[in-house]
Amino acid sequence: MAQQTPCTVLIVDDEPSVVIALAELLRRQGYTVATASNGALALAYLHAQPYDVILCDLFMPEIDGPTFYTMLQRDCPSLCPRVIFLTGDTIGATSAAFLQQCGQPWLYKPFGTSEVLRAITQVLHAADGPCTA
């Protein structure tokens, strides 16, 4: 019987404290983690390898979350169901409309450990990911 590979998670966020905390949490849970400080770098990573889950901030320099998602829809549509958005925005009208339209789960910063792990589990089950944590 083939052994399943660990889940890979790409964290896309320009806040170092969020990235460090999330990466540490997920590594302790058995995930393989990569980080990108903006959407442009994340897209470069995604061209090099696929990820099981993408945690993406809405507001970042260069390429923000909504633009990143639009580019993902165009270039790698099979990865769109694997995105979880992160936001510290008080959910303004533009953000709320985007999150409703894309239909992906999102977490409001600051979020708890159980919230992020539950969202990852939800995305993996919906995408039927062949990995383990």
VMD Tcl script that draws the C-alpha trace (Angstrom):
set ca {
  {0.00 0.00 0.00}
  {1.42 3.39 -1.00}
  {2.06 5.87 1.78}
  {0.33 9.21 1.42}
  {2.51 12.31 1.18}
  {2.29 15.17 3.68}
  {0.03 18.04 2.72}
  {1.73 21.08 1.26}
  {0.53 24.52 2.27}
  {1.48 27.83 0.69}
  {1.03 30.84 2.98}
  {0.74 34.11 1.06}
  {0.82 37.10 3.41}
  {2.90 40.25 3.78}
  {2.68 40.31 7.58}
  {5.78 38.48 8.91}
  {4.20 37.78 12.30}
  {1.20 36.06 10.67}
  {3.44 34.04 8.35}
  {5.75 32.91 11.16}
  {2.90 31.92 13.48}
  {0.95 30.07 10.77}
  {4.01 28.29 9.41}
  {5.03 27.13 12.89}
  {1.53 25.93 13.71}
  {1.14 24.02 10.45}
  {4.59 22.44 10.60}
  {3.81 21.18 14.12}
  {0.66 19.62 12.64}
  {2.71 17.75 10.02}
  {2.20 20.01 7.01}
  {4.99 20.95 4.62}
  {4.90 24.75 4.43}
  {6.17 27.35 1.95}
  {5.68 31.08 2.34}
  {5.38 34.02 -0.04}
  {5.15 37.69 0.93}
  {2.95 38.64 -2.02}
  {0.84 37.25 -4.83}
  {3.55 37.63 -7.49}
  {5.94 35.41 -5.56}
  {3.13 32.94 -4.82}
  {2.34 32.61 -8.53}
  {6.01 31.87 -9.24}
  {5.93 29.14 -6.56}
  {2.75 27.67 -8.04}
  {4.37 27.41 -11.46}
  {7.17 25.36 -9.87}
  {4.94 22.98 -7.87}
  {1.31 22.51 -6.85}
  {0.11 22.97 -3.27}
  {-2.70 21.20 -1.46}
  {-3.86 24.36 0.34}
  {-3.19 28.06 -0.26}
  {-3.74 30.49 2.63}
  {-3.89 33.93 1.01}
  {-4.22 37.40 2.52}
  {-6.64 39.75 0.78}
  {-4.50 42.90 1.03}
  {-0.84 42.70 -0.04}
  {1.57 44.73 -2.14}
  {2.15 44.02 -5.84}
  {-0.62 41.45 -6.36}
  {-3.41 41.39 -3.77}
  {-5.62 38.43 -2.90}
  {-8.47 39.12 -5.35}
  {-6.05 39.72 -8.23}
  {-4.09 36.59 -7.27}
  {-7.31 34.57 -7.30}
  {-8.30 35.96 -10.72}
  {-4.90 34.99 -12.10}
  {-5.22 31.56 -10.49}
  {-8.62 31.09 -12.17}
  {-7.01 31.85 -15.51}
  {-3.73 29.93 -15.10}
  {-4.43 27.11 -12.61}
  {-8.21 26.79 -12.14}
  {-7.85 23.40 -10.43}
  {-6.14 25.18 -7.51}
  {-8.98 27.68 -6.88}
  {-10.94 25.32 -4.60}
  {-7.81 25.00 -2.46}
  {-7.66 28.70 -1.48}
  {-8.55 30.02 1.97}
  {-8.49 33.80 2.30}
  {-7.20 35.69 5.32}
  {-8.21 39.24 6.12}
  {-7.79 41.87 8.79}
  {-10.25 44.09 6.91}
  {-13.47 44.78 8.74}
  {-15.07 43.30 5.62}
  {-15.80 46.37 3.60}
  {-18.24 46.18 0.73}
  {-15.57 45.37 -1.87}
  {-14.03 42.58 0.22}
  {-17.41 41.15 1.16}
  {-18.52 41.12 -2.48}
  {-15.32 39.40 -3.59}
  {-15.49 36.74 -0.85}
  {-19.14 36.03 -1.60}
  {-18.51 35.84 -5.35}
  {-15.53 33.48 -5.15}
  {-17.22 31.25 -2.57}
  {-13.98 30.25 -0.88}
  {-13.65 30.02 2.90}
  {-12.08 32.95 4.67}
  {-10.74 33.71 8.13}
  {-10.80 37.04 9.90}
  {-7.52 38.01 11.58}
  {-6.77 37.32 14.32}
  {-8.06 33.75 14.04}
  {-7.55 30.82 16.35}
  {-5.72 27.56 15.81}
  {-8.91 25.53 15.60}
  {-10.38 27.91 13.00}
  {-7.46 27.61 10.60}
  {-7.19 23.84 11.03}
  {-10.93 23.44 10.45}
  {-10.76 25.57 7.28}
  {-7.83 23.53 5.96}
  {-9.69 20.28 6.65}
  {-12.76 21.68 4.88}
  {-10.74 22.64 1.79}
  {-8.91 19.30 1.68}
  {-12.17 17.35 1.92}
  {-13.79 19.47 -0.79}
  {-10.75 19.05 -3.05}
  {-10.36 15.38 -2.11}
  {-6.67 15.91 -1.45}
  {-4.47 12.79 -1.36}
  {-2.29 14.01 1.50}
  {-1.99 13.58 5.25}
  {-1.16 15.94 8.05}
}
mol new
graphics top color blue
foreach p $ca { graphics top sphere $p radius 0.5 }
foreach p [lrange $ca 0 end-1] q [lrange $ca 1 end] { graphics top cylinder $p $q radius 0.2 }
display resetview
